[in-house]
Amino acid sequence: MVQQRRDNQPLRQEQGDDIALSLCTQAVSIDDVSWDNWYRLAKVRFMVADYDGAQAAVRESLRRNRKAAAAIFLAGEIFAKHGGS
């Protein structure tokens, strides 16, 4: 199913990525203590191939909750795709 904007025009993938990135960045700016806000930001940055940004965000997520399995798995995915820097 193709997502639609309010004016019934199809939503391009890049627009969806930009919206997701903007919302996750806003969530972190509102509550930067929540590990899952950082995790979501890392996930979106990874999806748009911003590997350095994803790595920084997942590190912040794990700093706040070292036992978050989703963040640990994502850190492994980032490392596998981009390597350590």
Contacts in CASP RR format, 6 or more apart in sequence:
PFRMAT RR
TARGET T0000
AUTHOR 0000-0000-0000
METHOD contacts of the structure
MODEL  1
MVQQRRDNQPLRQEQGDDIALSLCTQAVSIDDVSWDNWYRLAKVRFMVAD
YDGAQAAVRESLRRNRKAAAAIFLAGEIFAKHGGS
2 10 0 8 1.000
2 11 0 8 1.000
3 10 0 8 1.000
3 11 0 8 1.000
3 16 0 8 1.000
4 10 0 8 1.000
4 11 0 8 1.000
5 11 0 8 1.000
5 15 0 8 1.000
17 44 0 8 1.000
17 47 0 8 1.000
17 48 0 8 1.000
20 44 0 8 1.000
20 47 0 8 1.000
21 41 0 8 1.000
21 44 0 8 1.000
21 45 0 8 1.000
21 48 0 8 1.000
24 37 0 8 1.000
24 40 0 8 1.000
24 41 0 8 1.000
24 44 0 8 1.000
25 41 0 8 1.000
27 34 0 8 1.000
27 37 0 8 1.000
27 40 0 8 1.000
27 41 0 8 1.000
28 37 0 8 1.000
28 38 0 8 1.000
28 41 0 8 1.000
28 57 0 8 1.000
31 37 0 8 1.000
32 38 0 8 1.000
32 60 0 8 1.000
33 64 0 8 1.000
34 64 0 8 1.000
35 60 0 8 1.000
35 61 0 8 1.000
35 62 0 8 1.000
35 64 0 8 1.000
35 65 0 8 1.000
35 68 0 8 1.000
35 71 0 8 1.000
36 61 0 8 1.000
36 68 0 8 1.000
38 57 0 8 1.000
38 58 0 8 1.000
38 60 0 8 1.000
38 61 0 8 1.000
38 64 0 8 1.000
38 71 0 8 1.000
39 57 0 8 1.000
39 58 0 8 1.000
39 61 0 8 1.000
39 68 0 8 1.000
39 70 0 8 1.000
39 71 0 8 1.000
39 74 0 8 1.000
41 57 0 8 1.000
42 53 0 8 1.000
42 54 0 8 1.000
42 55 0 8 1.000
42 57 0 8 1.000
42 58 0 8 1.000
42 60 0 8 1.000
42 61 0 8 1.000
42 71 0 8 1.000
42 74 0 8 1.000
42 78 0 8 1.000
43 54 0 8 1.000
43 74 0 8 1.000
45 51 0 8 1.000
45 53 0 8 1.000
45 54 0 8 1.000
45 57 0 8 1.000
46 54 0 8 1.000
46 74 0 8 1.000
46 77 0 8 1.000
46 78 0 8 1.000
46 81 0 8 1.000
51 78 0 8 1.000
51 81 0 8 1.000
51 82 0 8 1.000
51 83 0 8 1.000
52 82 0 8 1.000
52 85 0 8 1.000
54 74 0 8 1.000
54 78 0 8 1.000
54 82 0 8 1.000
55 75 0 8 1.000
55 78 0 8 1.000
55 82 0 8 1.000
55 84 0 8 1.000
55 85 0 8 1.000
58 71 0 8 1.000
58 74 0 8 1.000
58 75 0 8 1.000
58 78 0 8 1.000
59 75 0 8 1.000
61 68 0 8 1.000
61 71 0 8 1.000
62 68 0 8 1.000
62 71 0 8 1.000
62 72 0 8 1.000
62 75 0 8 1.000
65 71 0 8 1.000
END
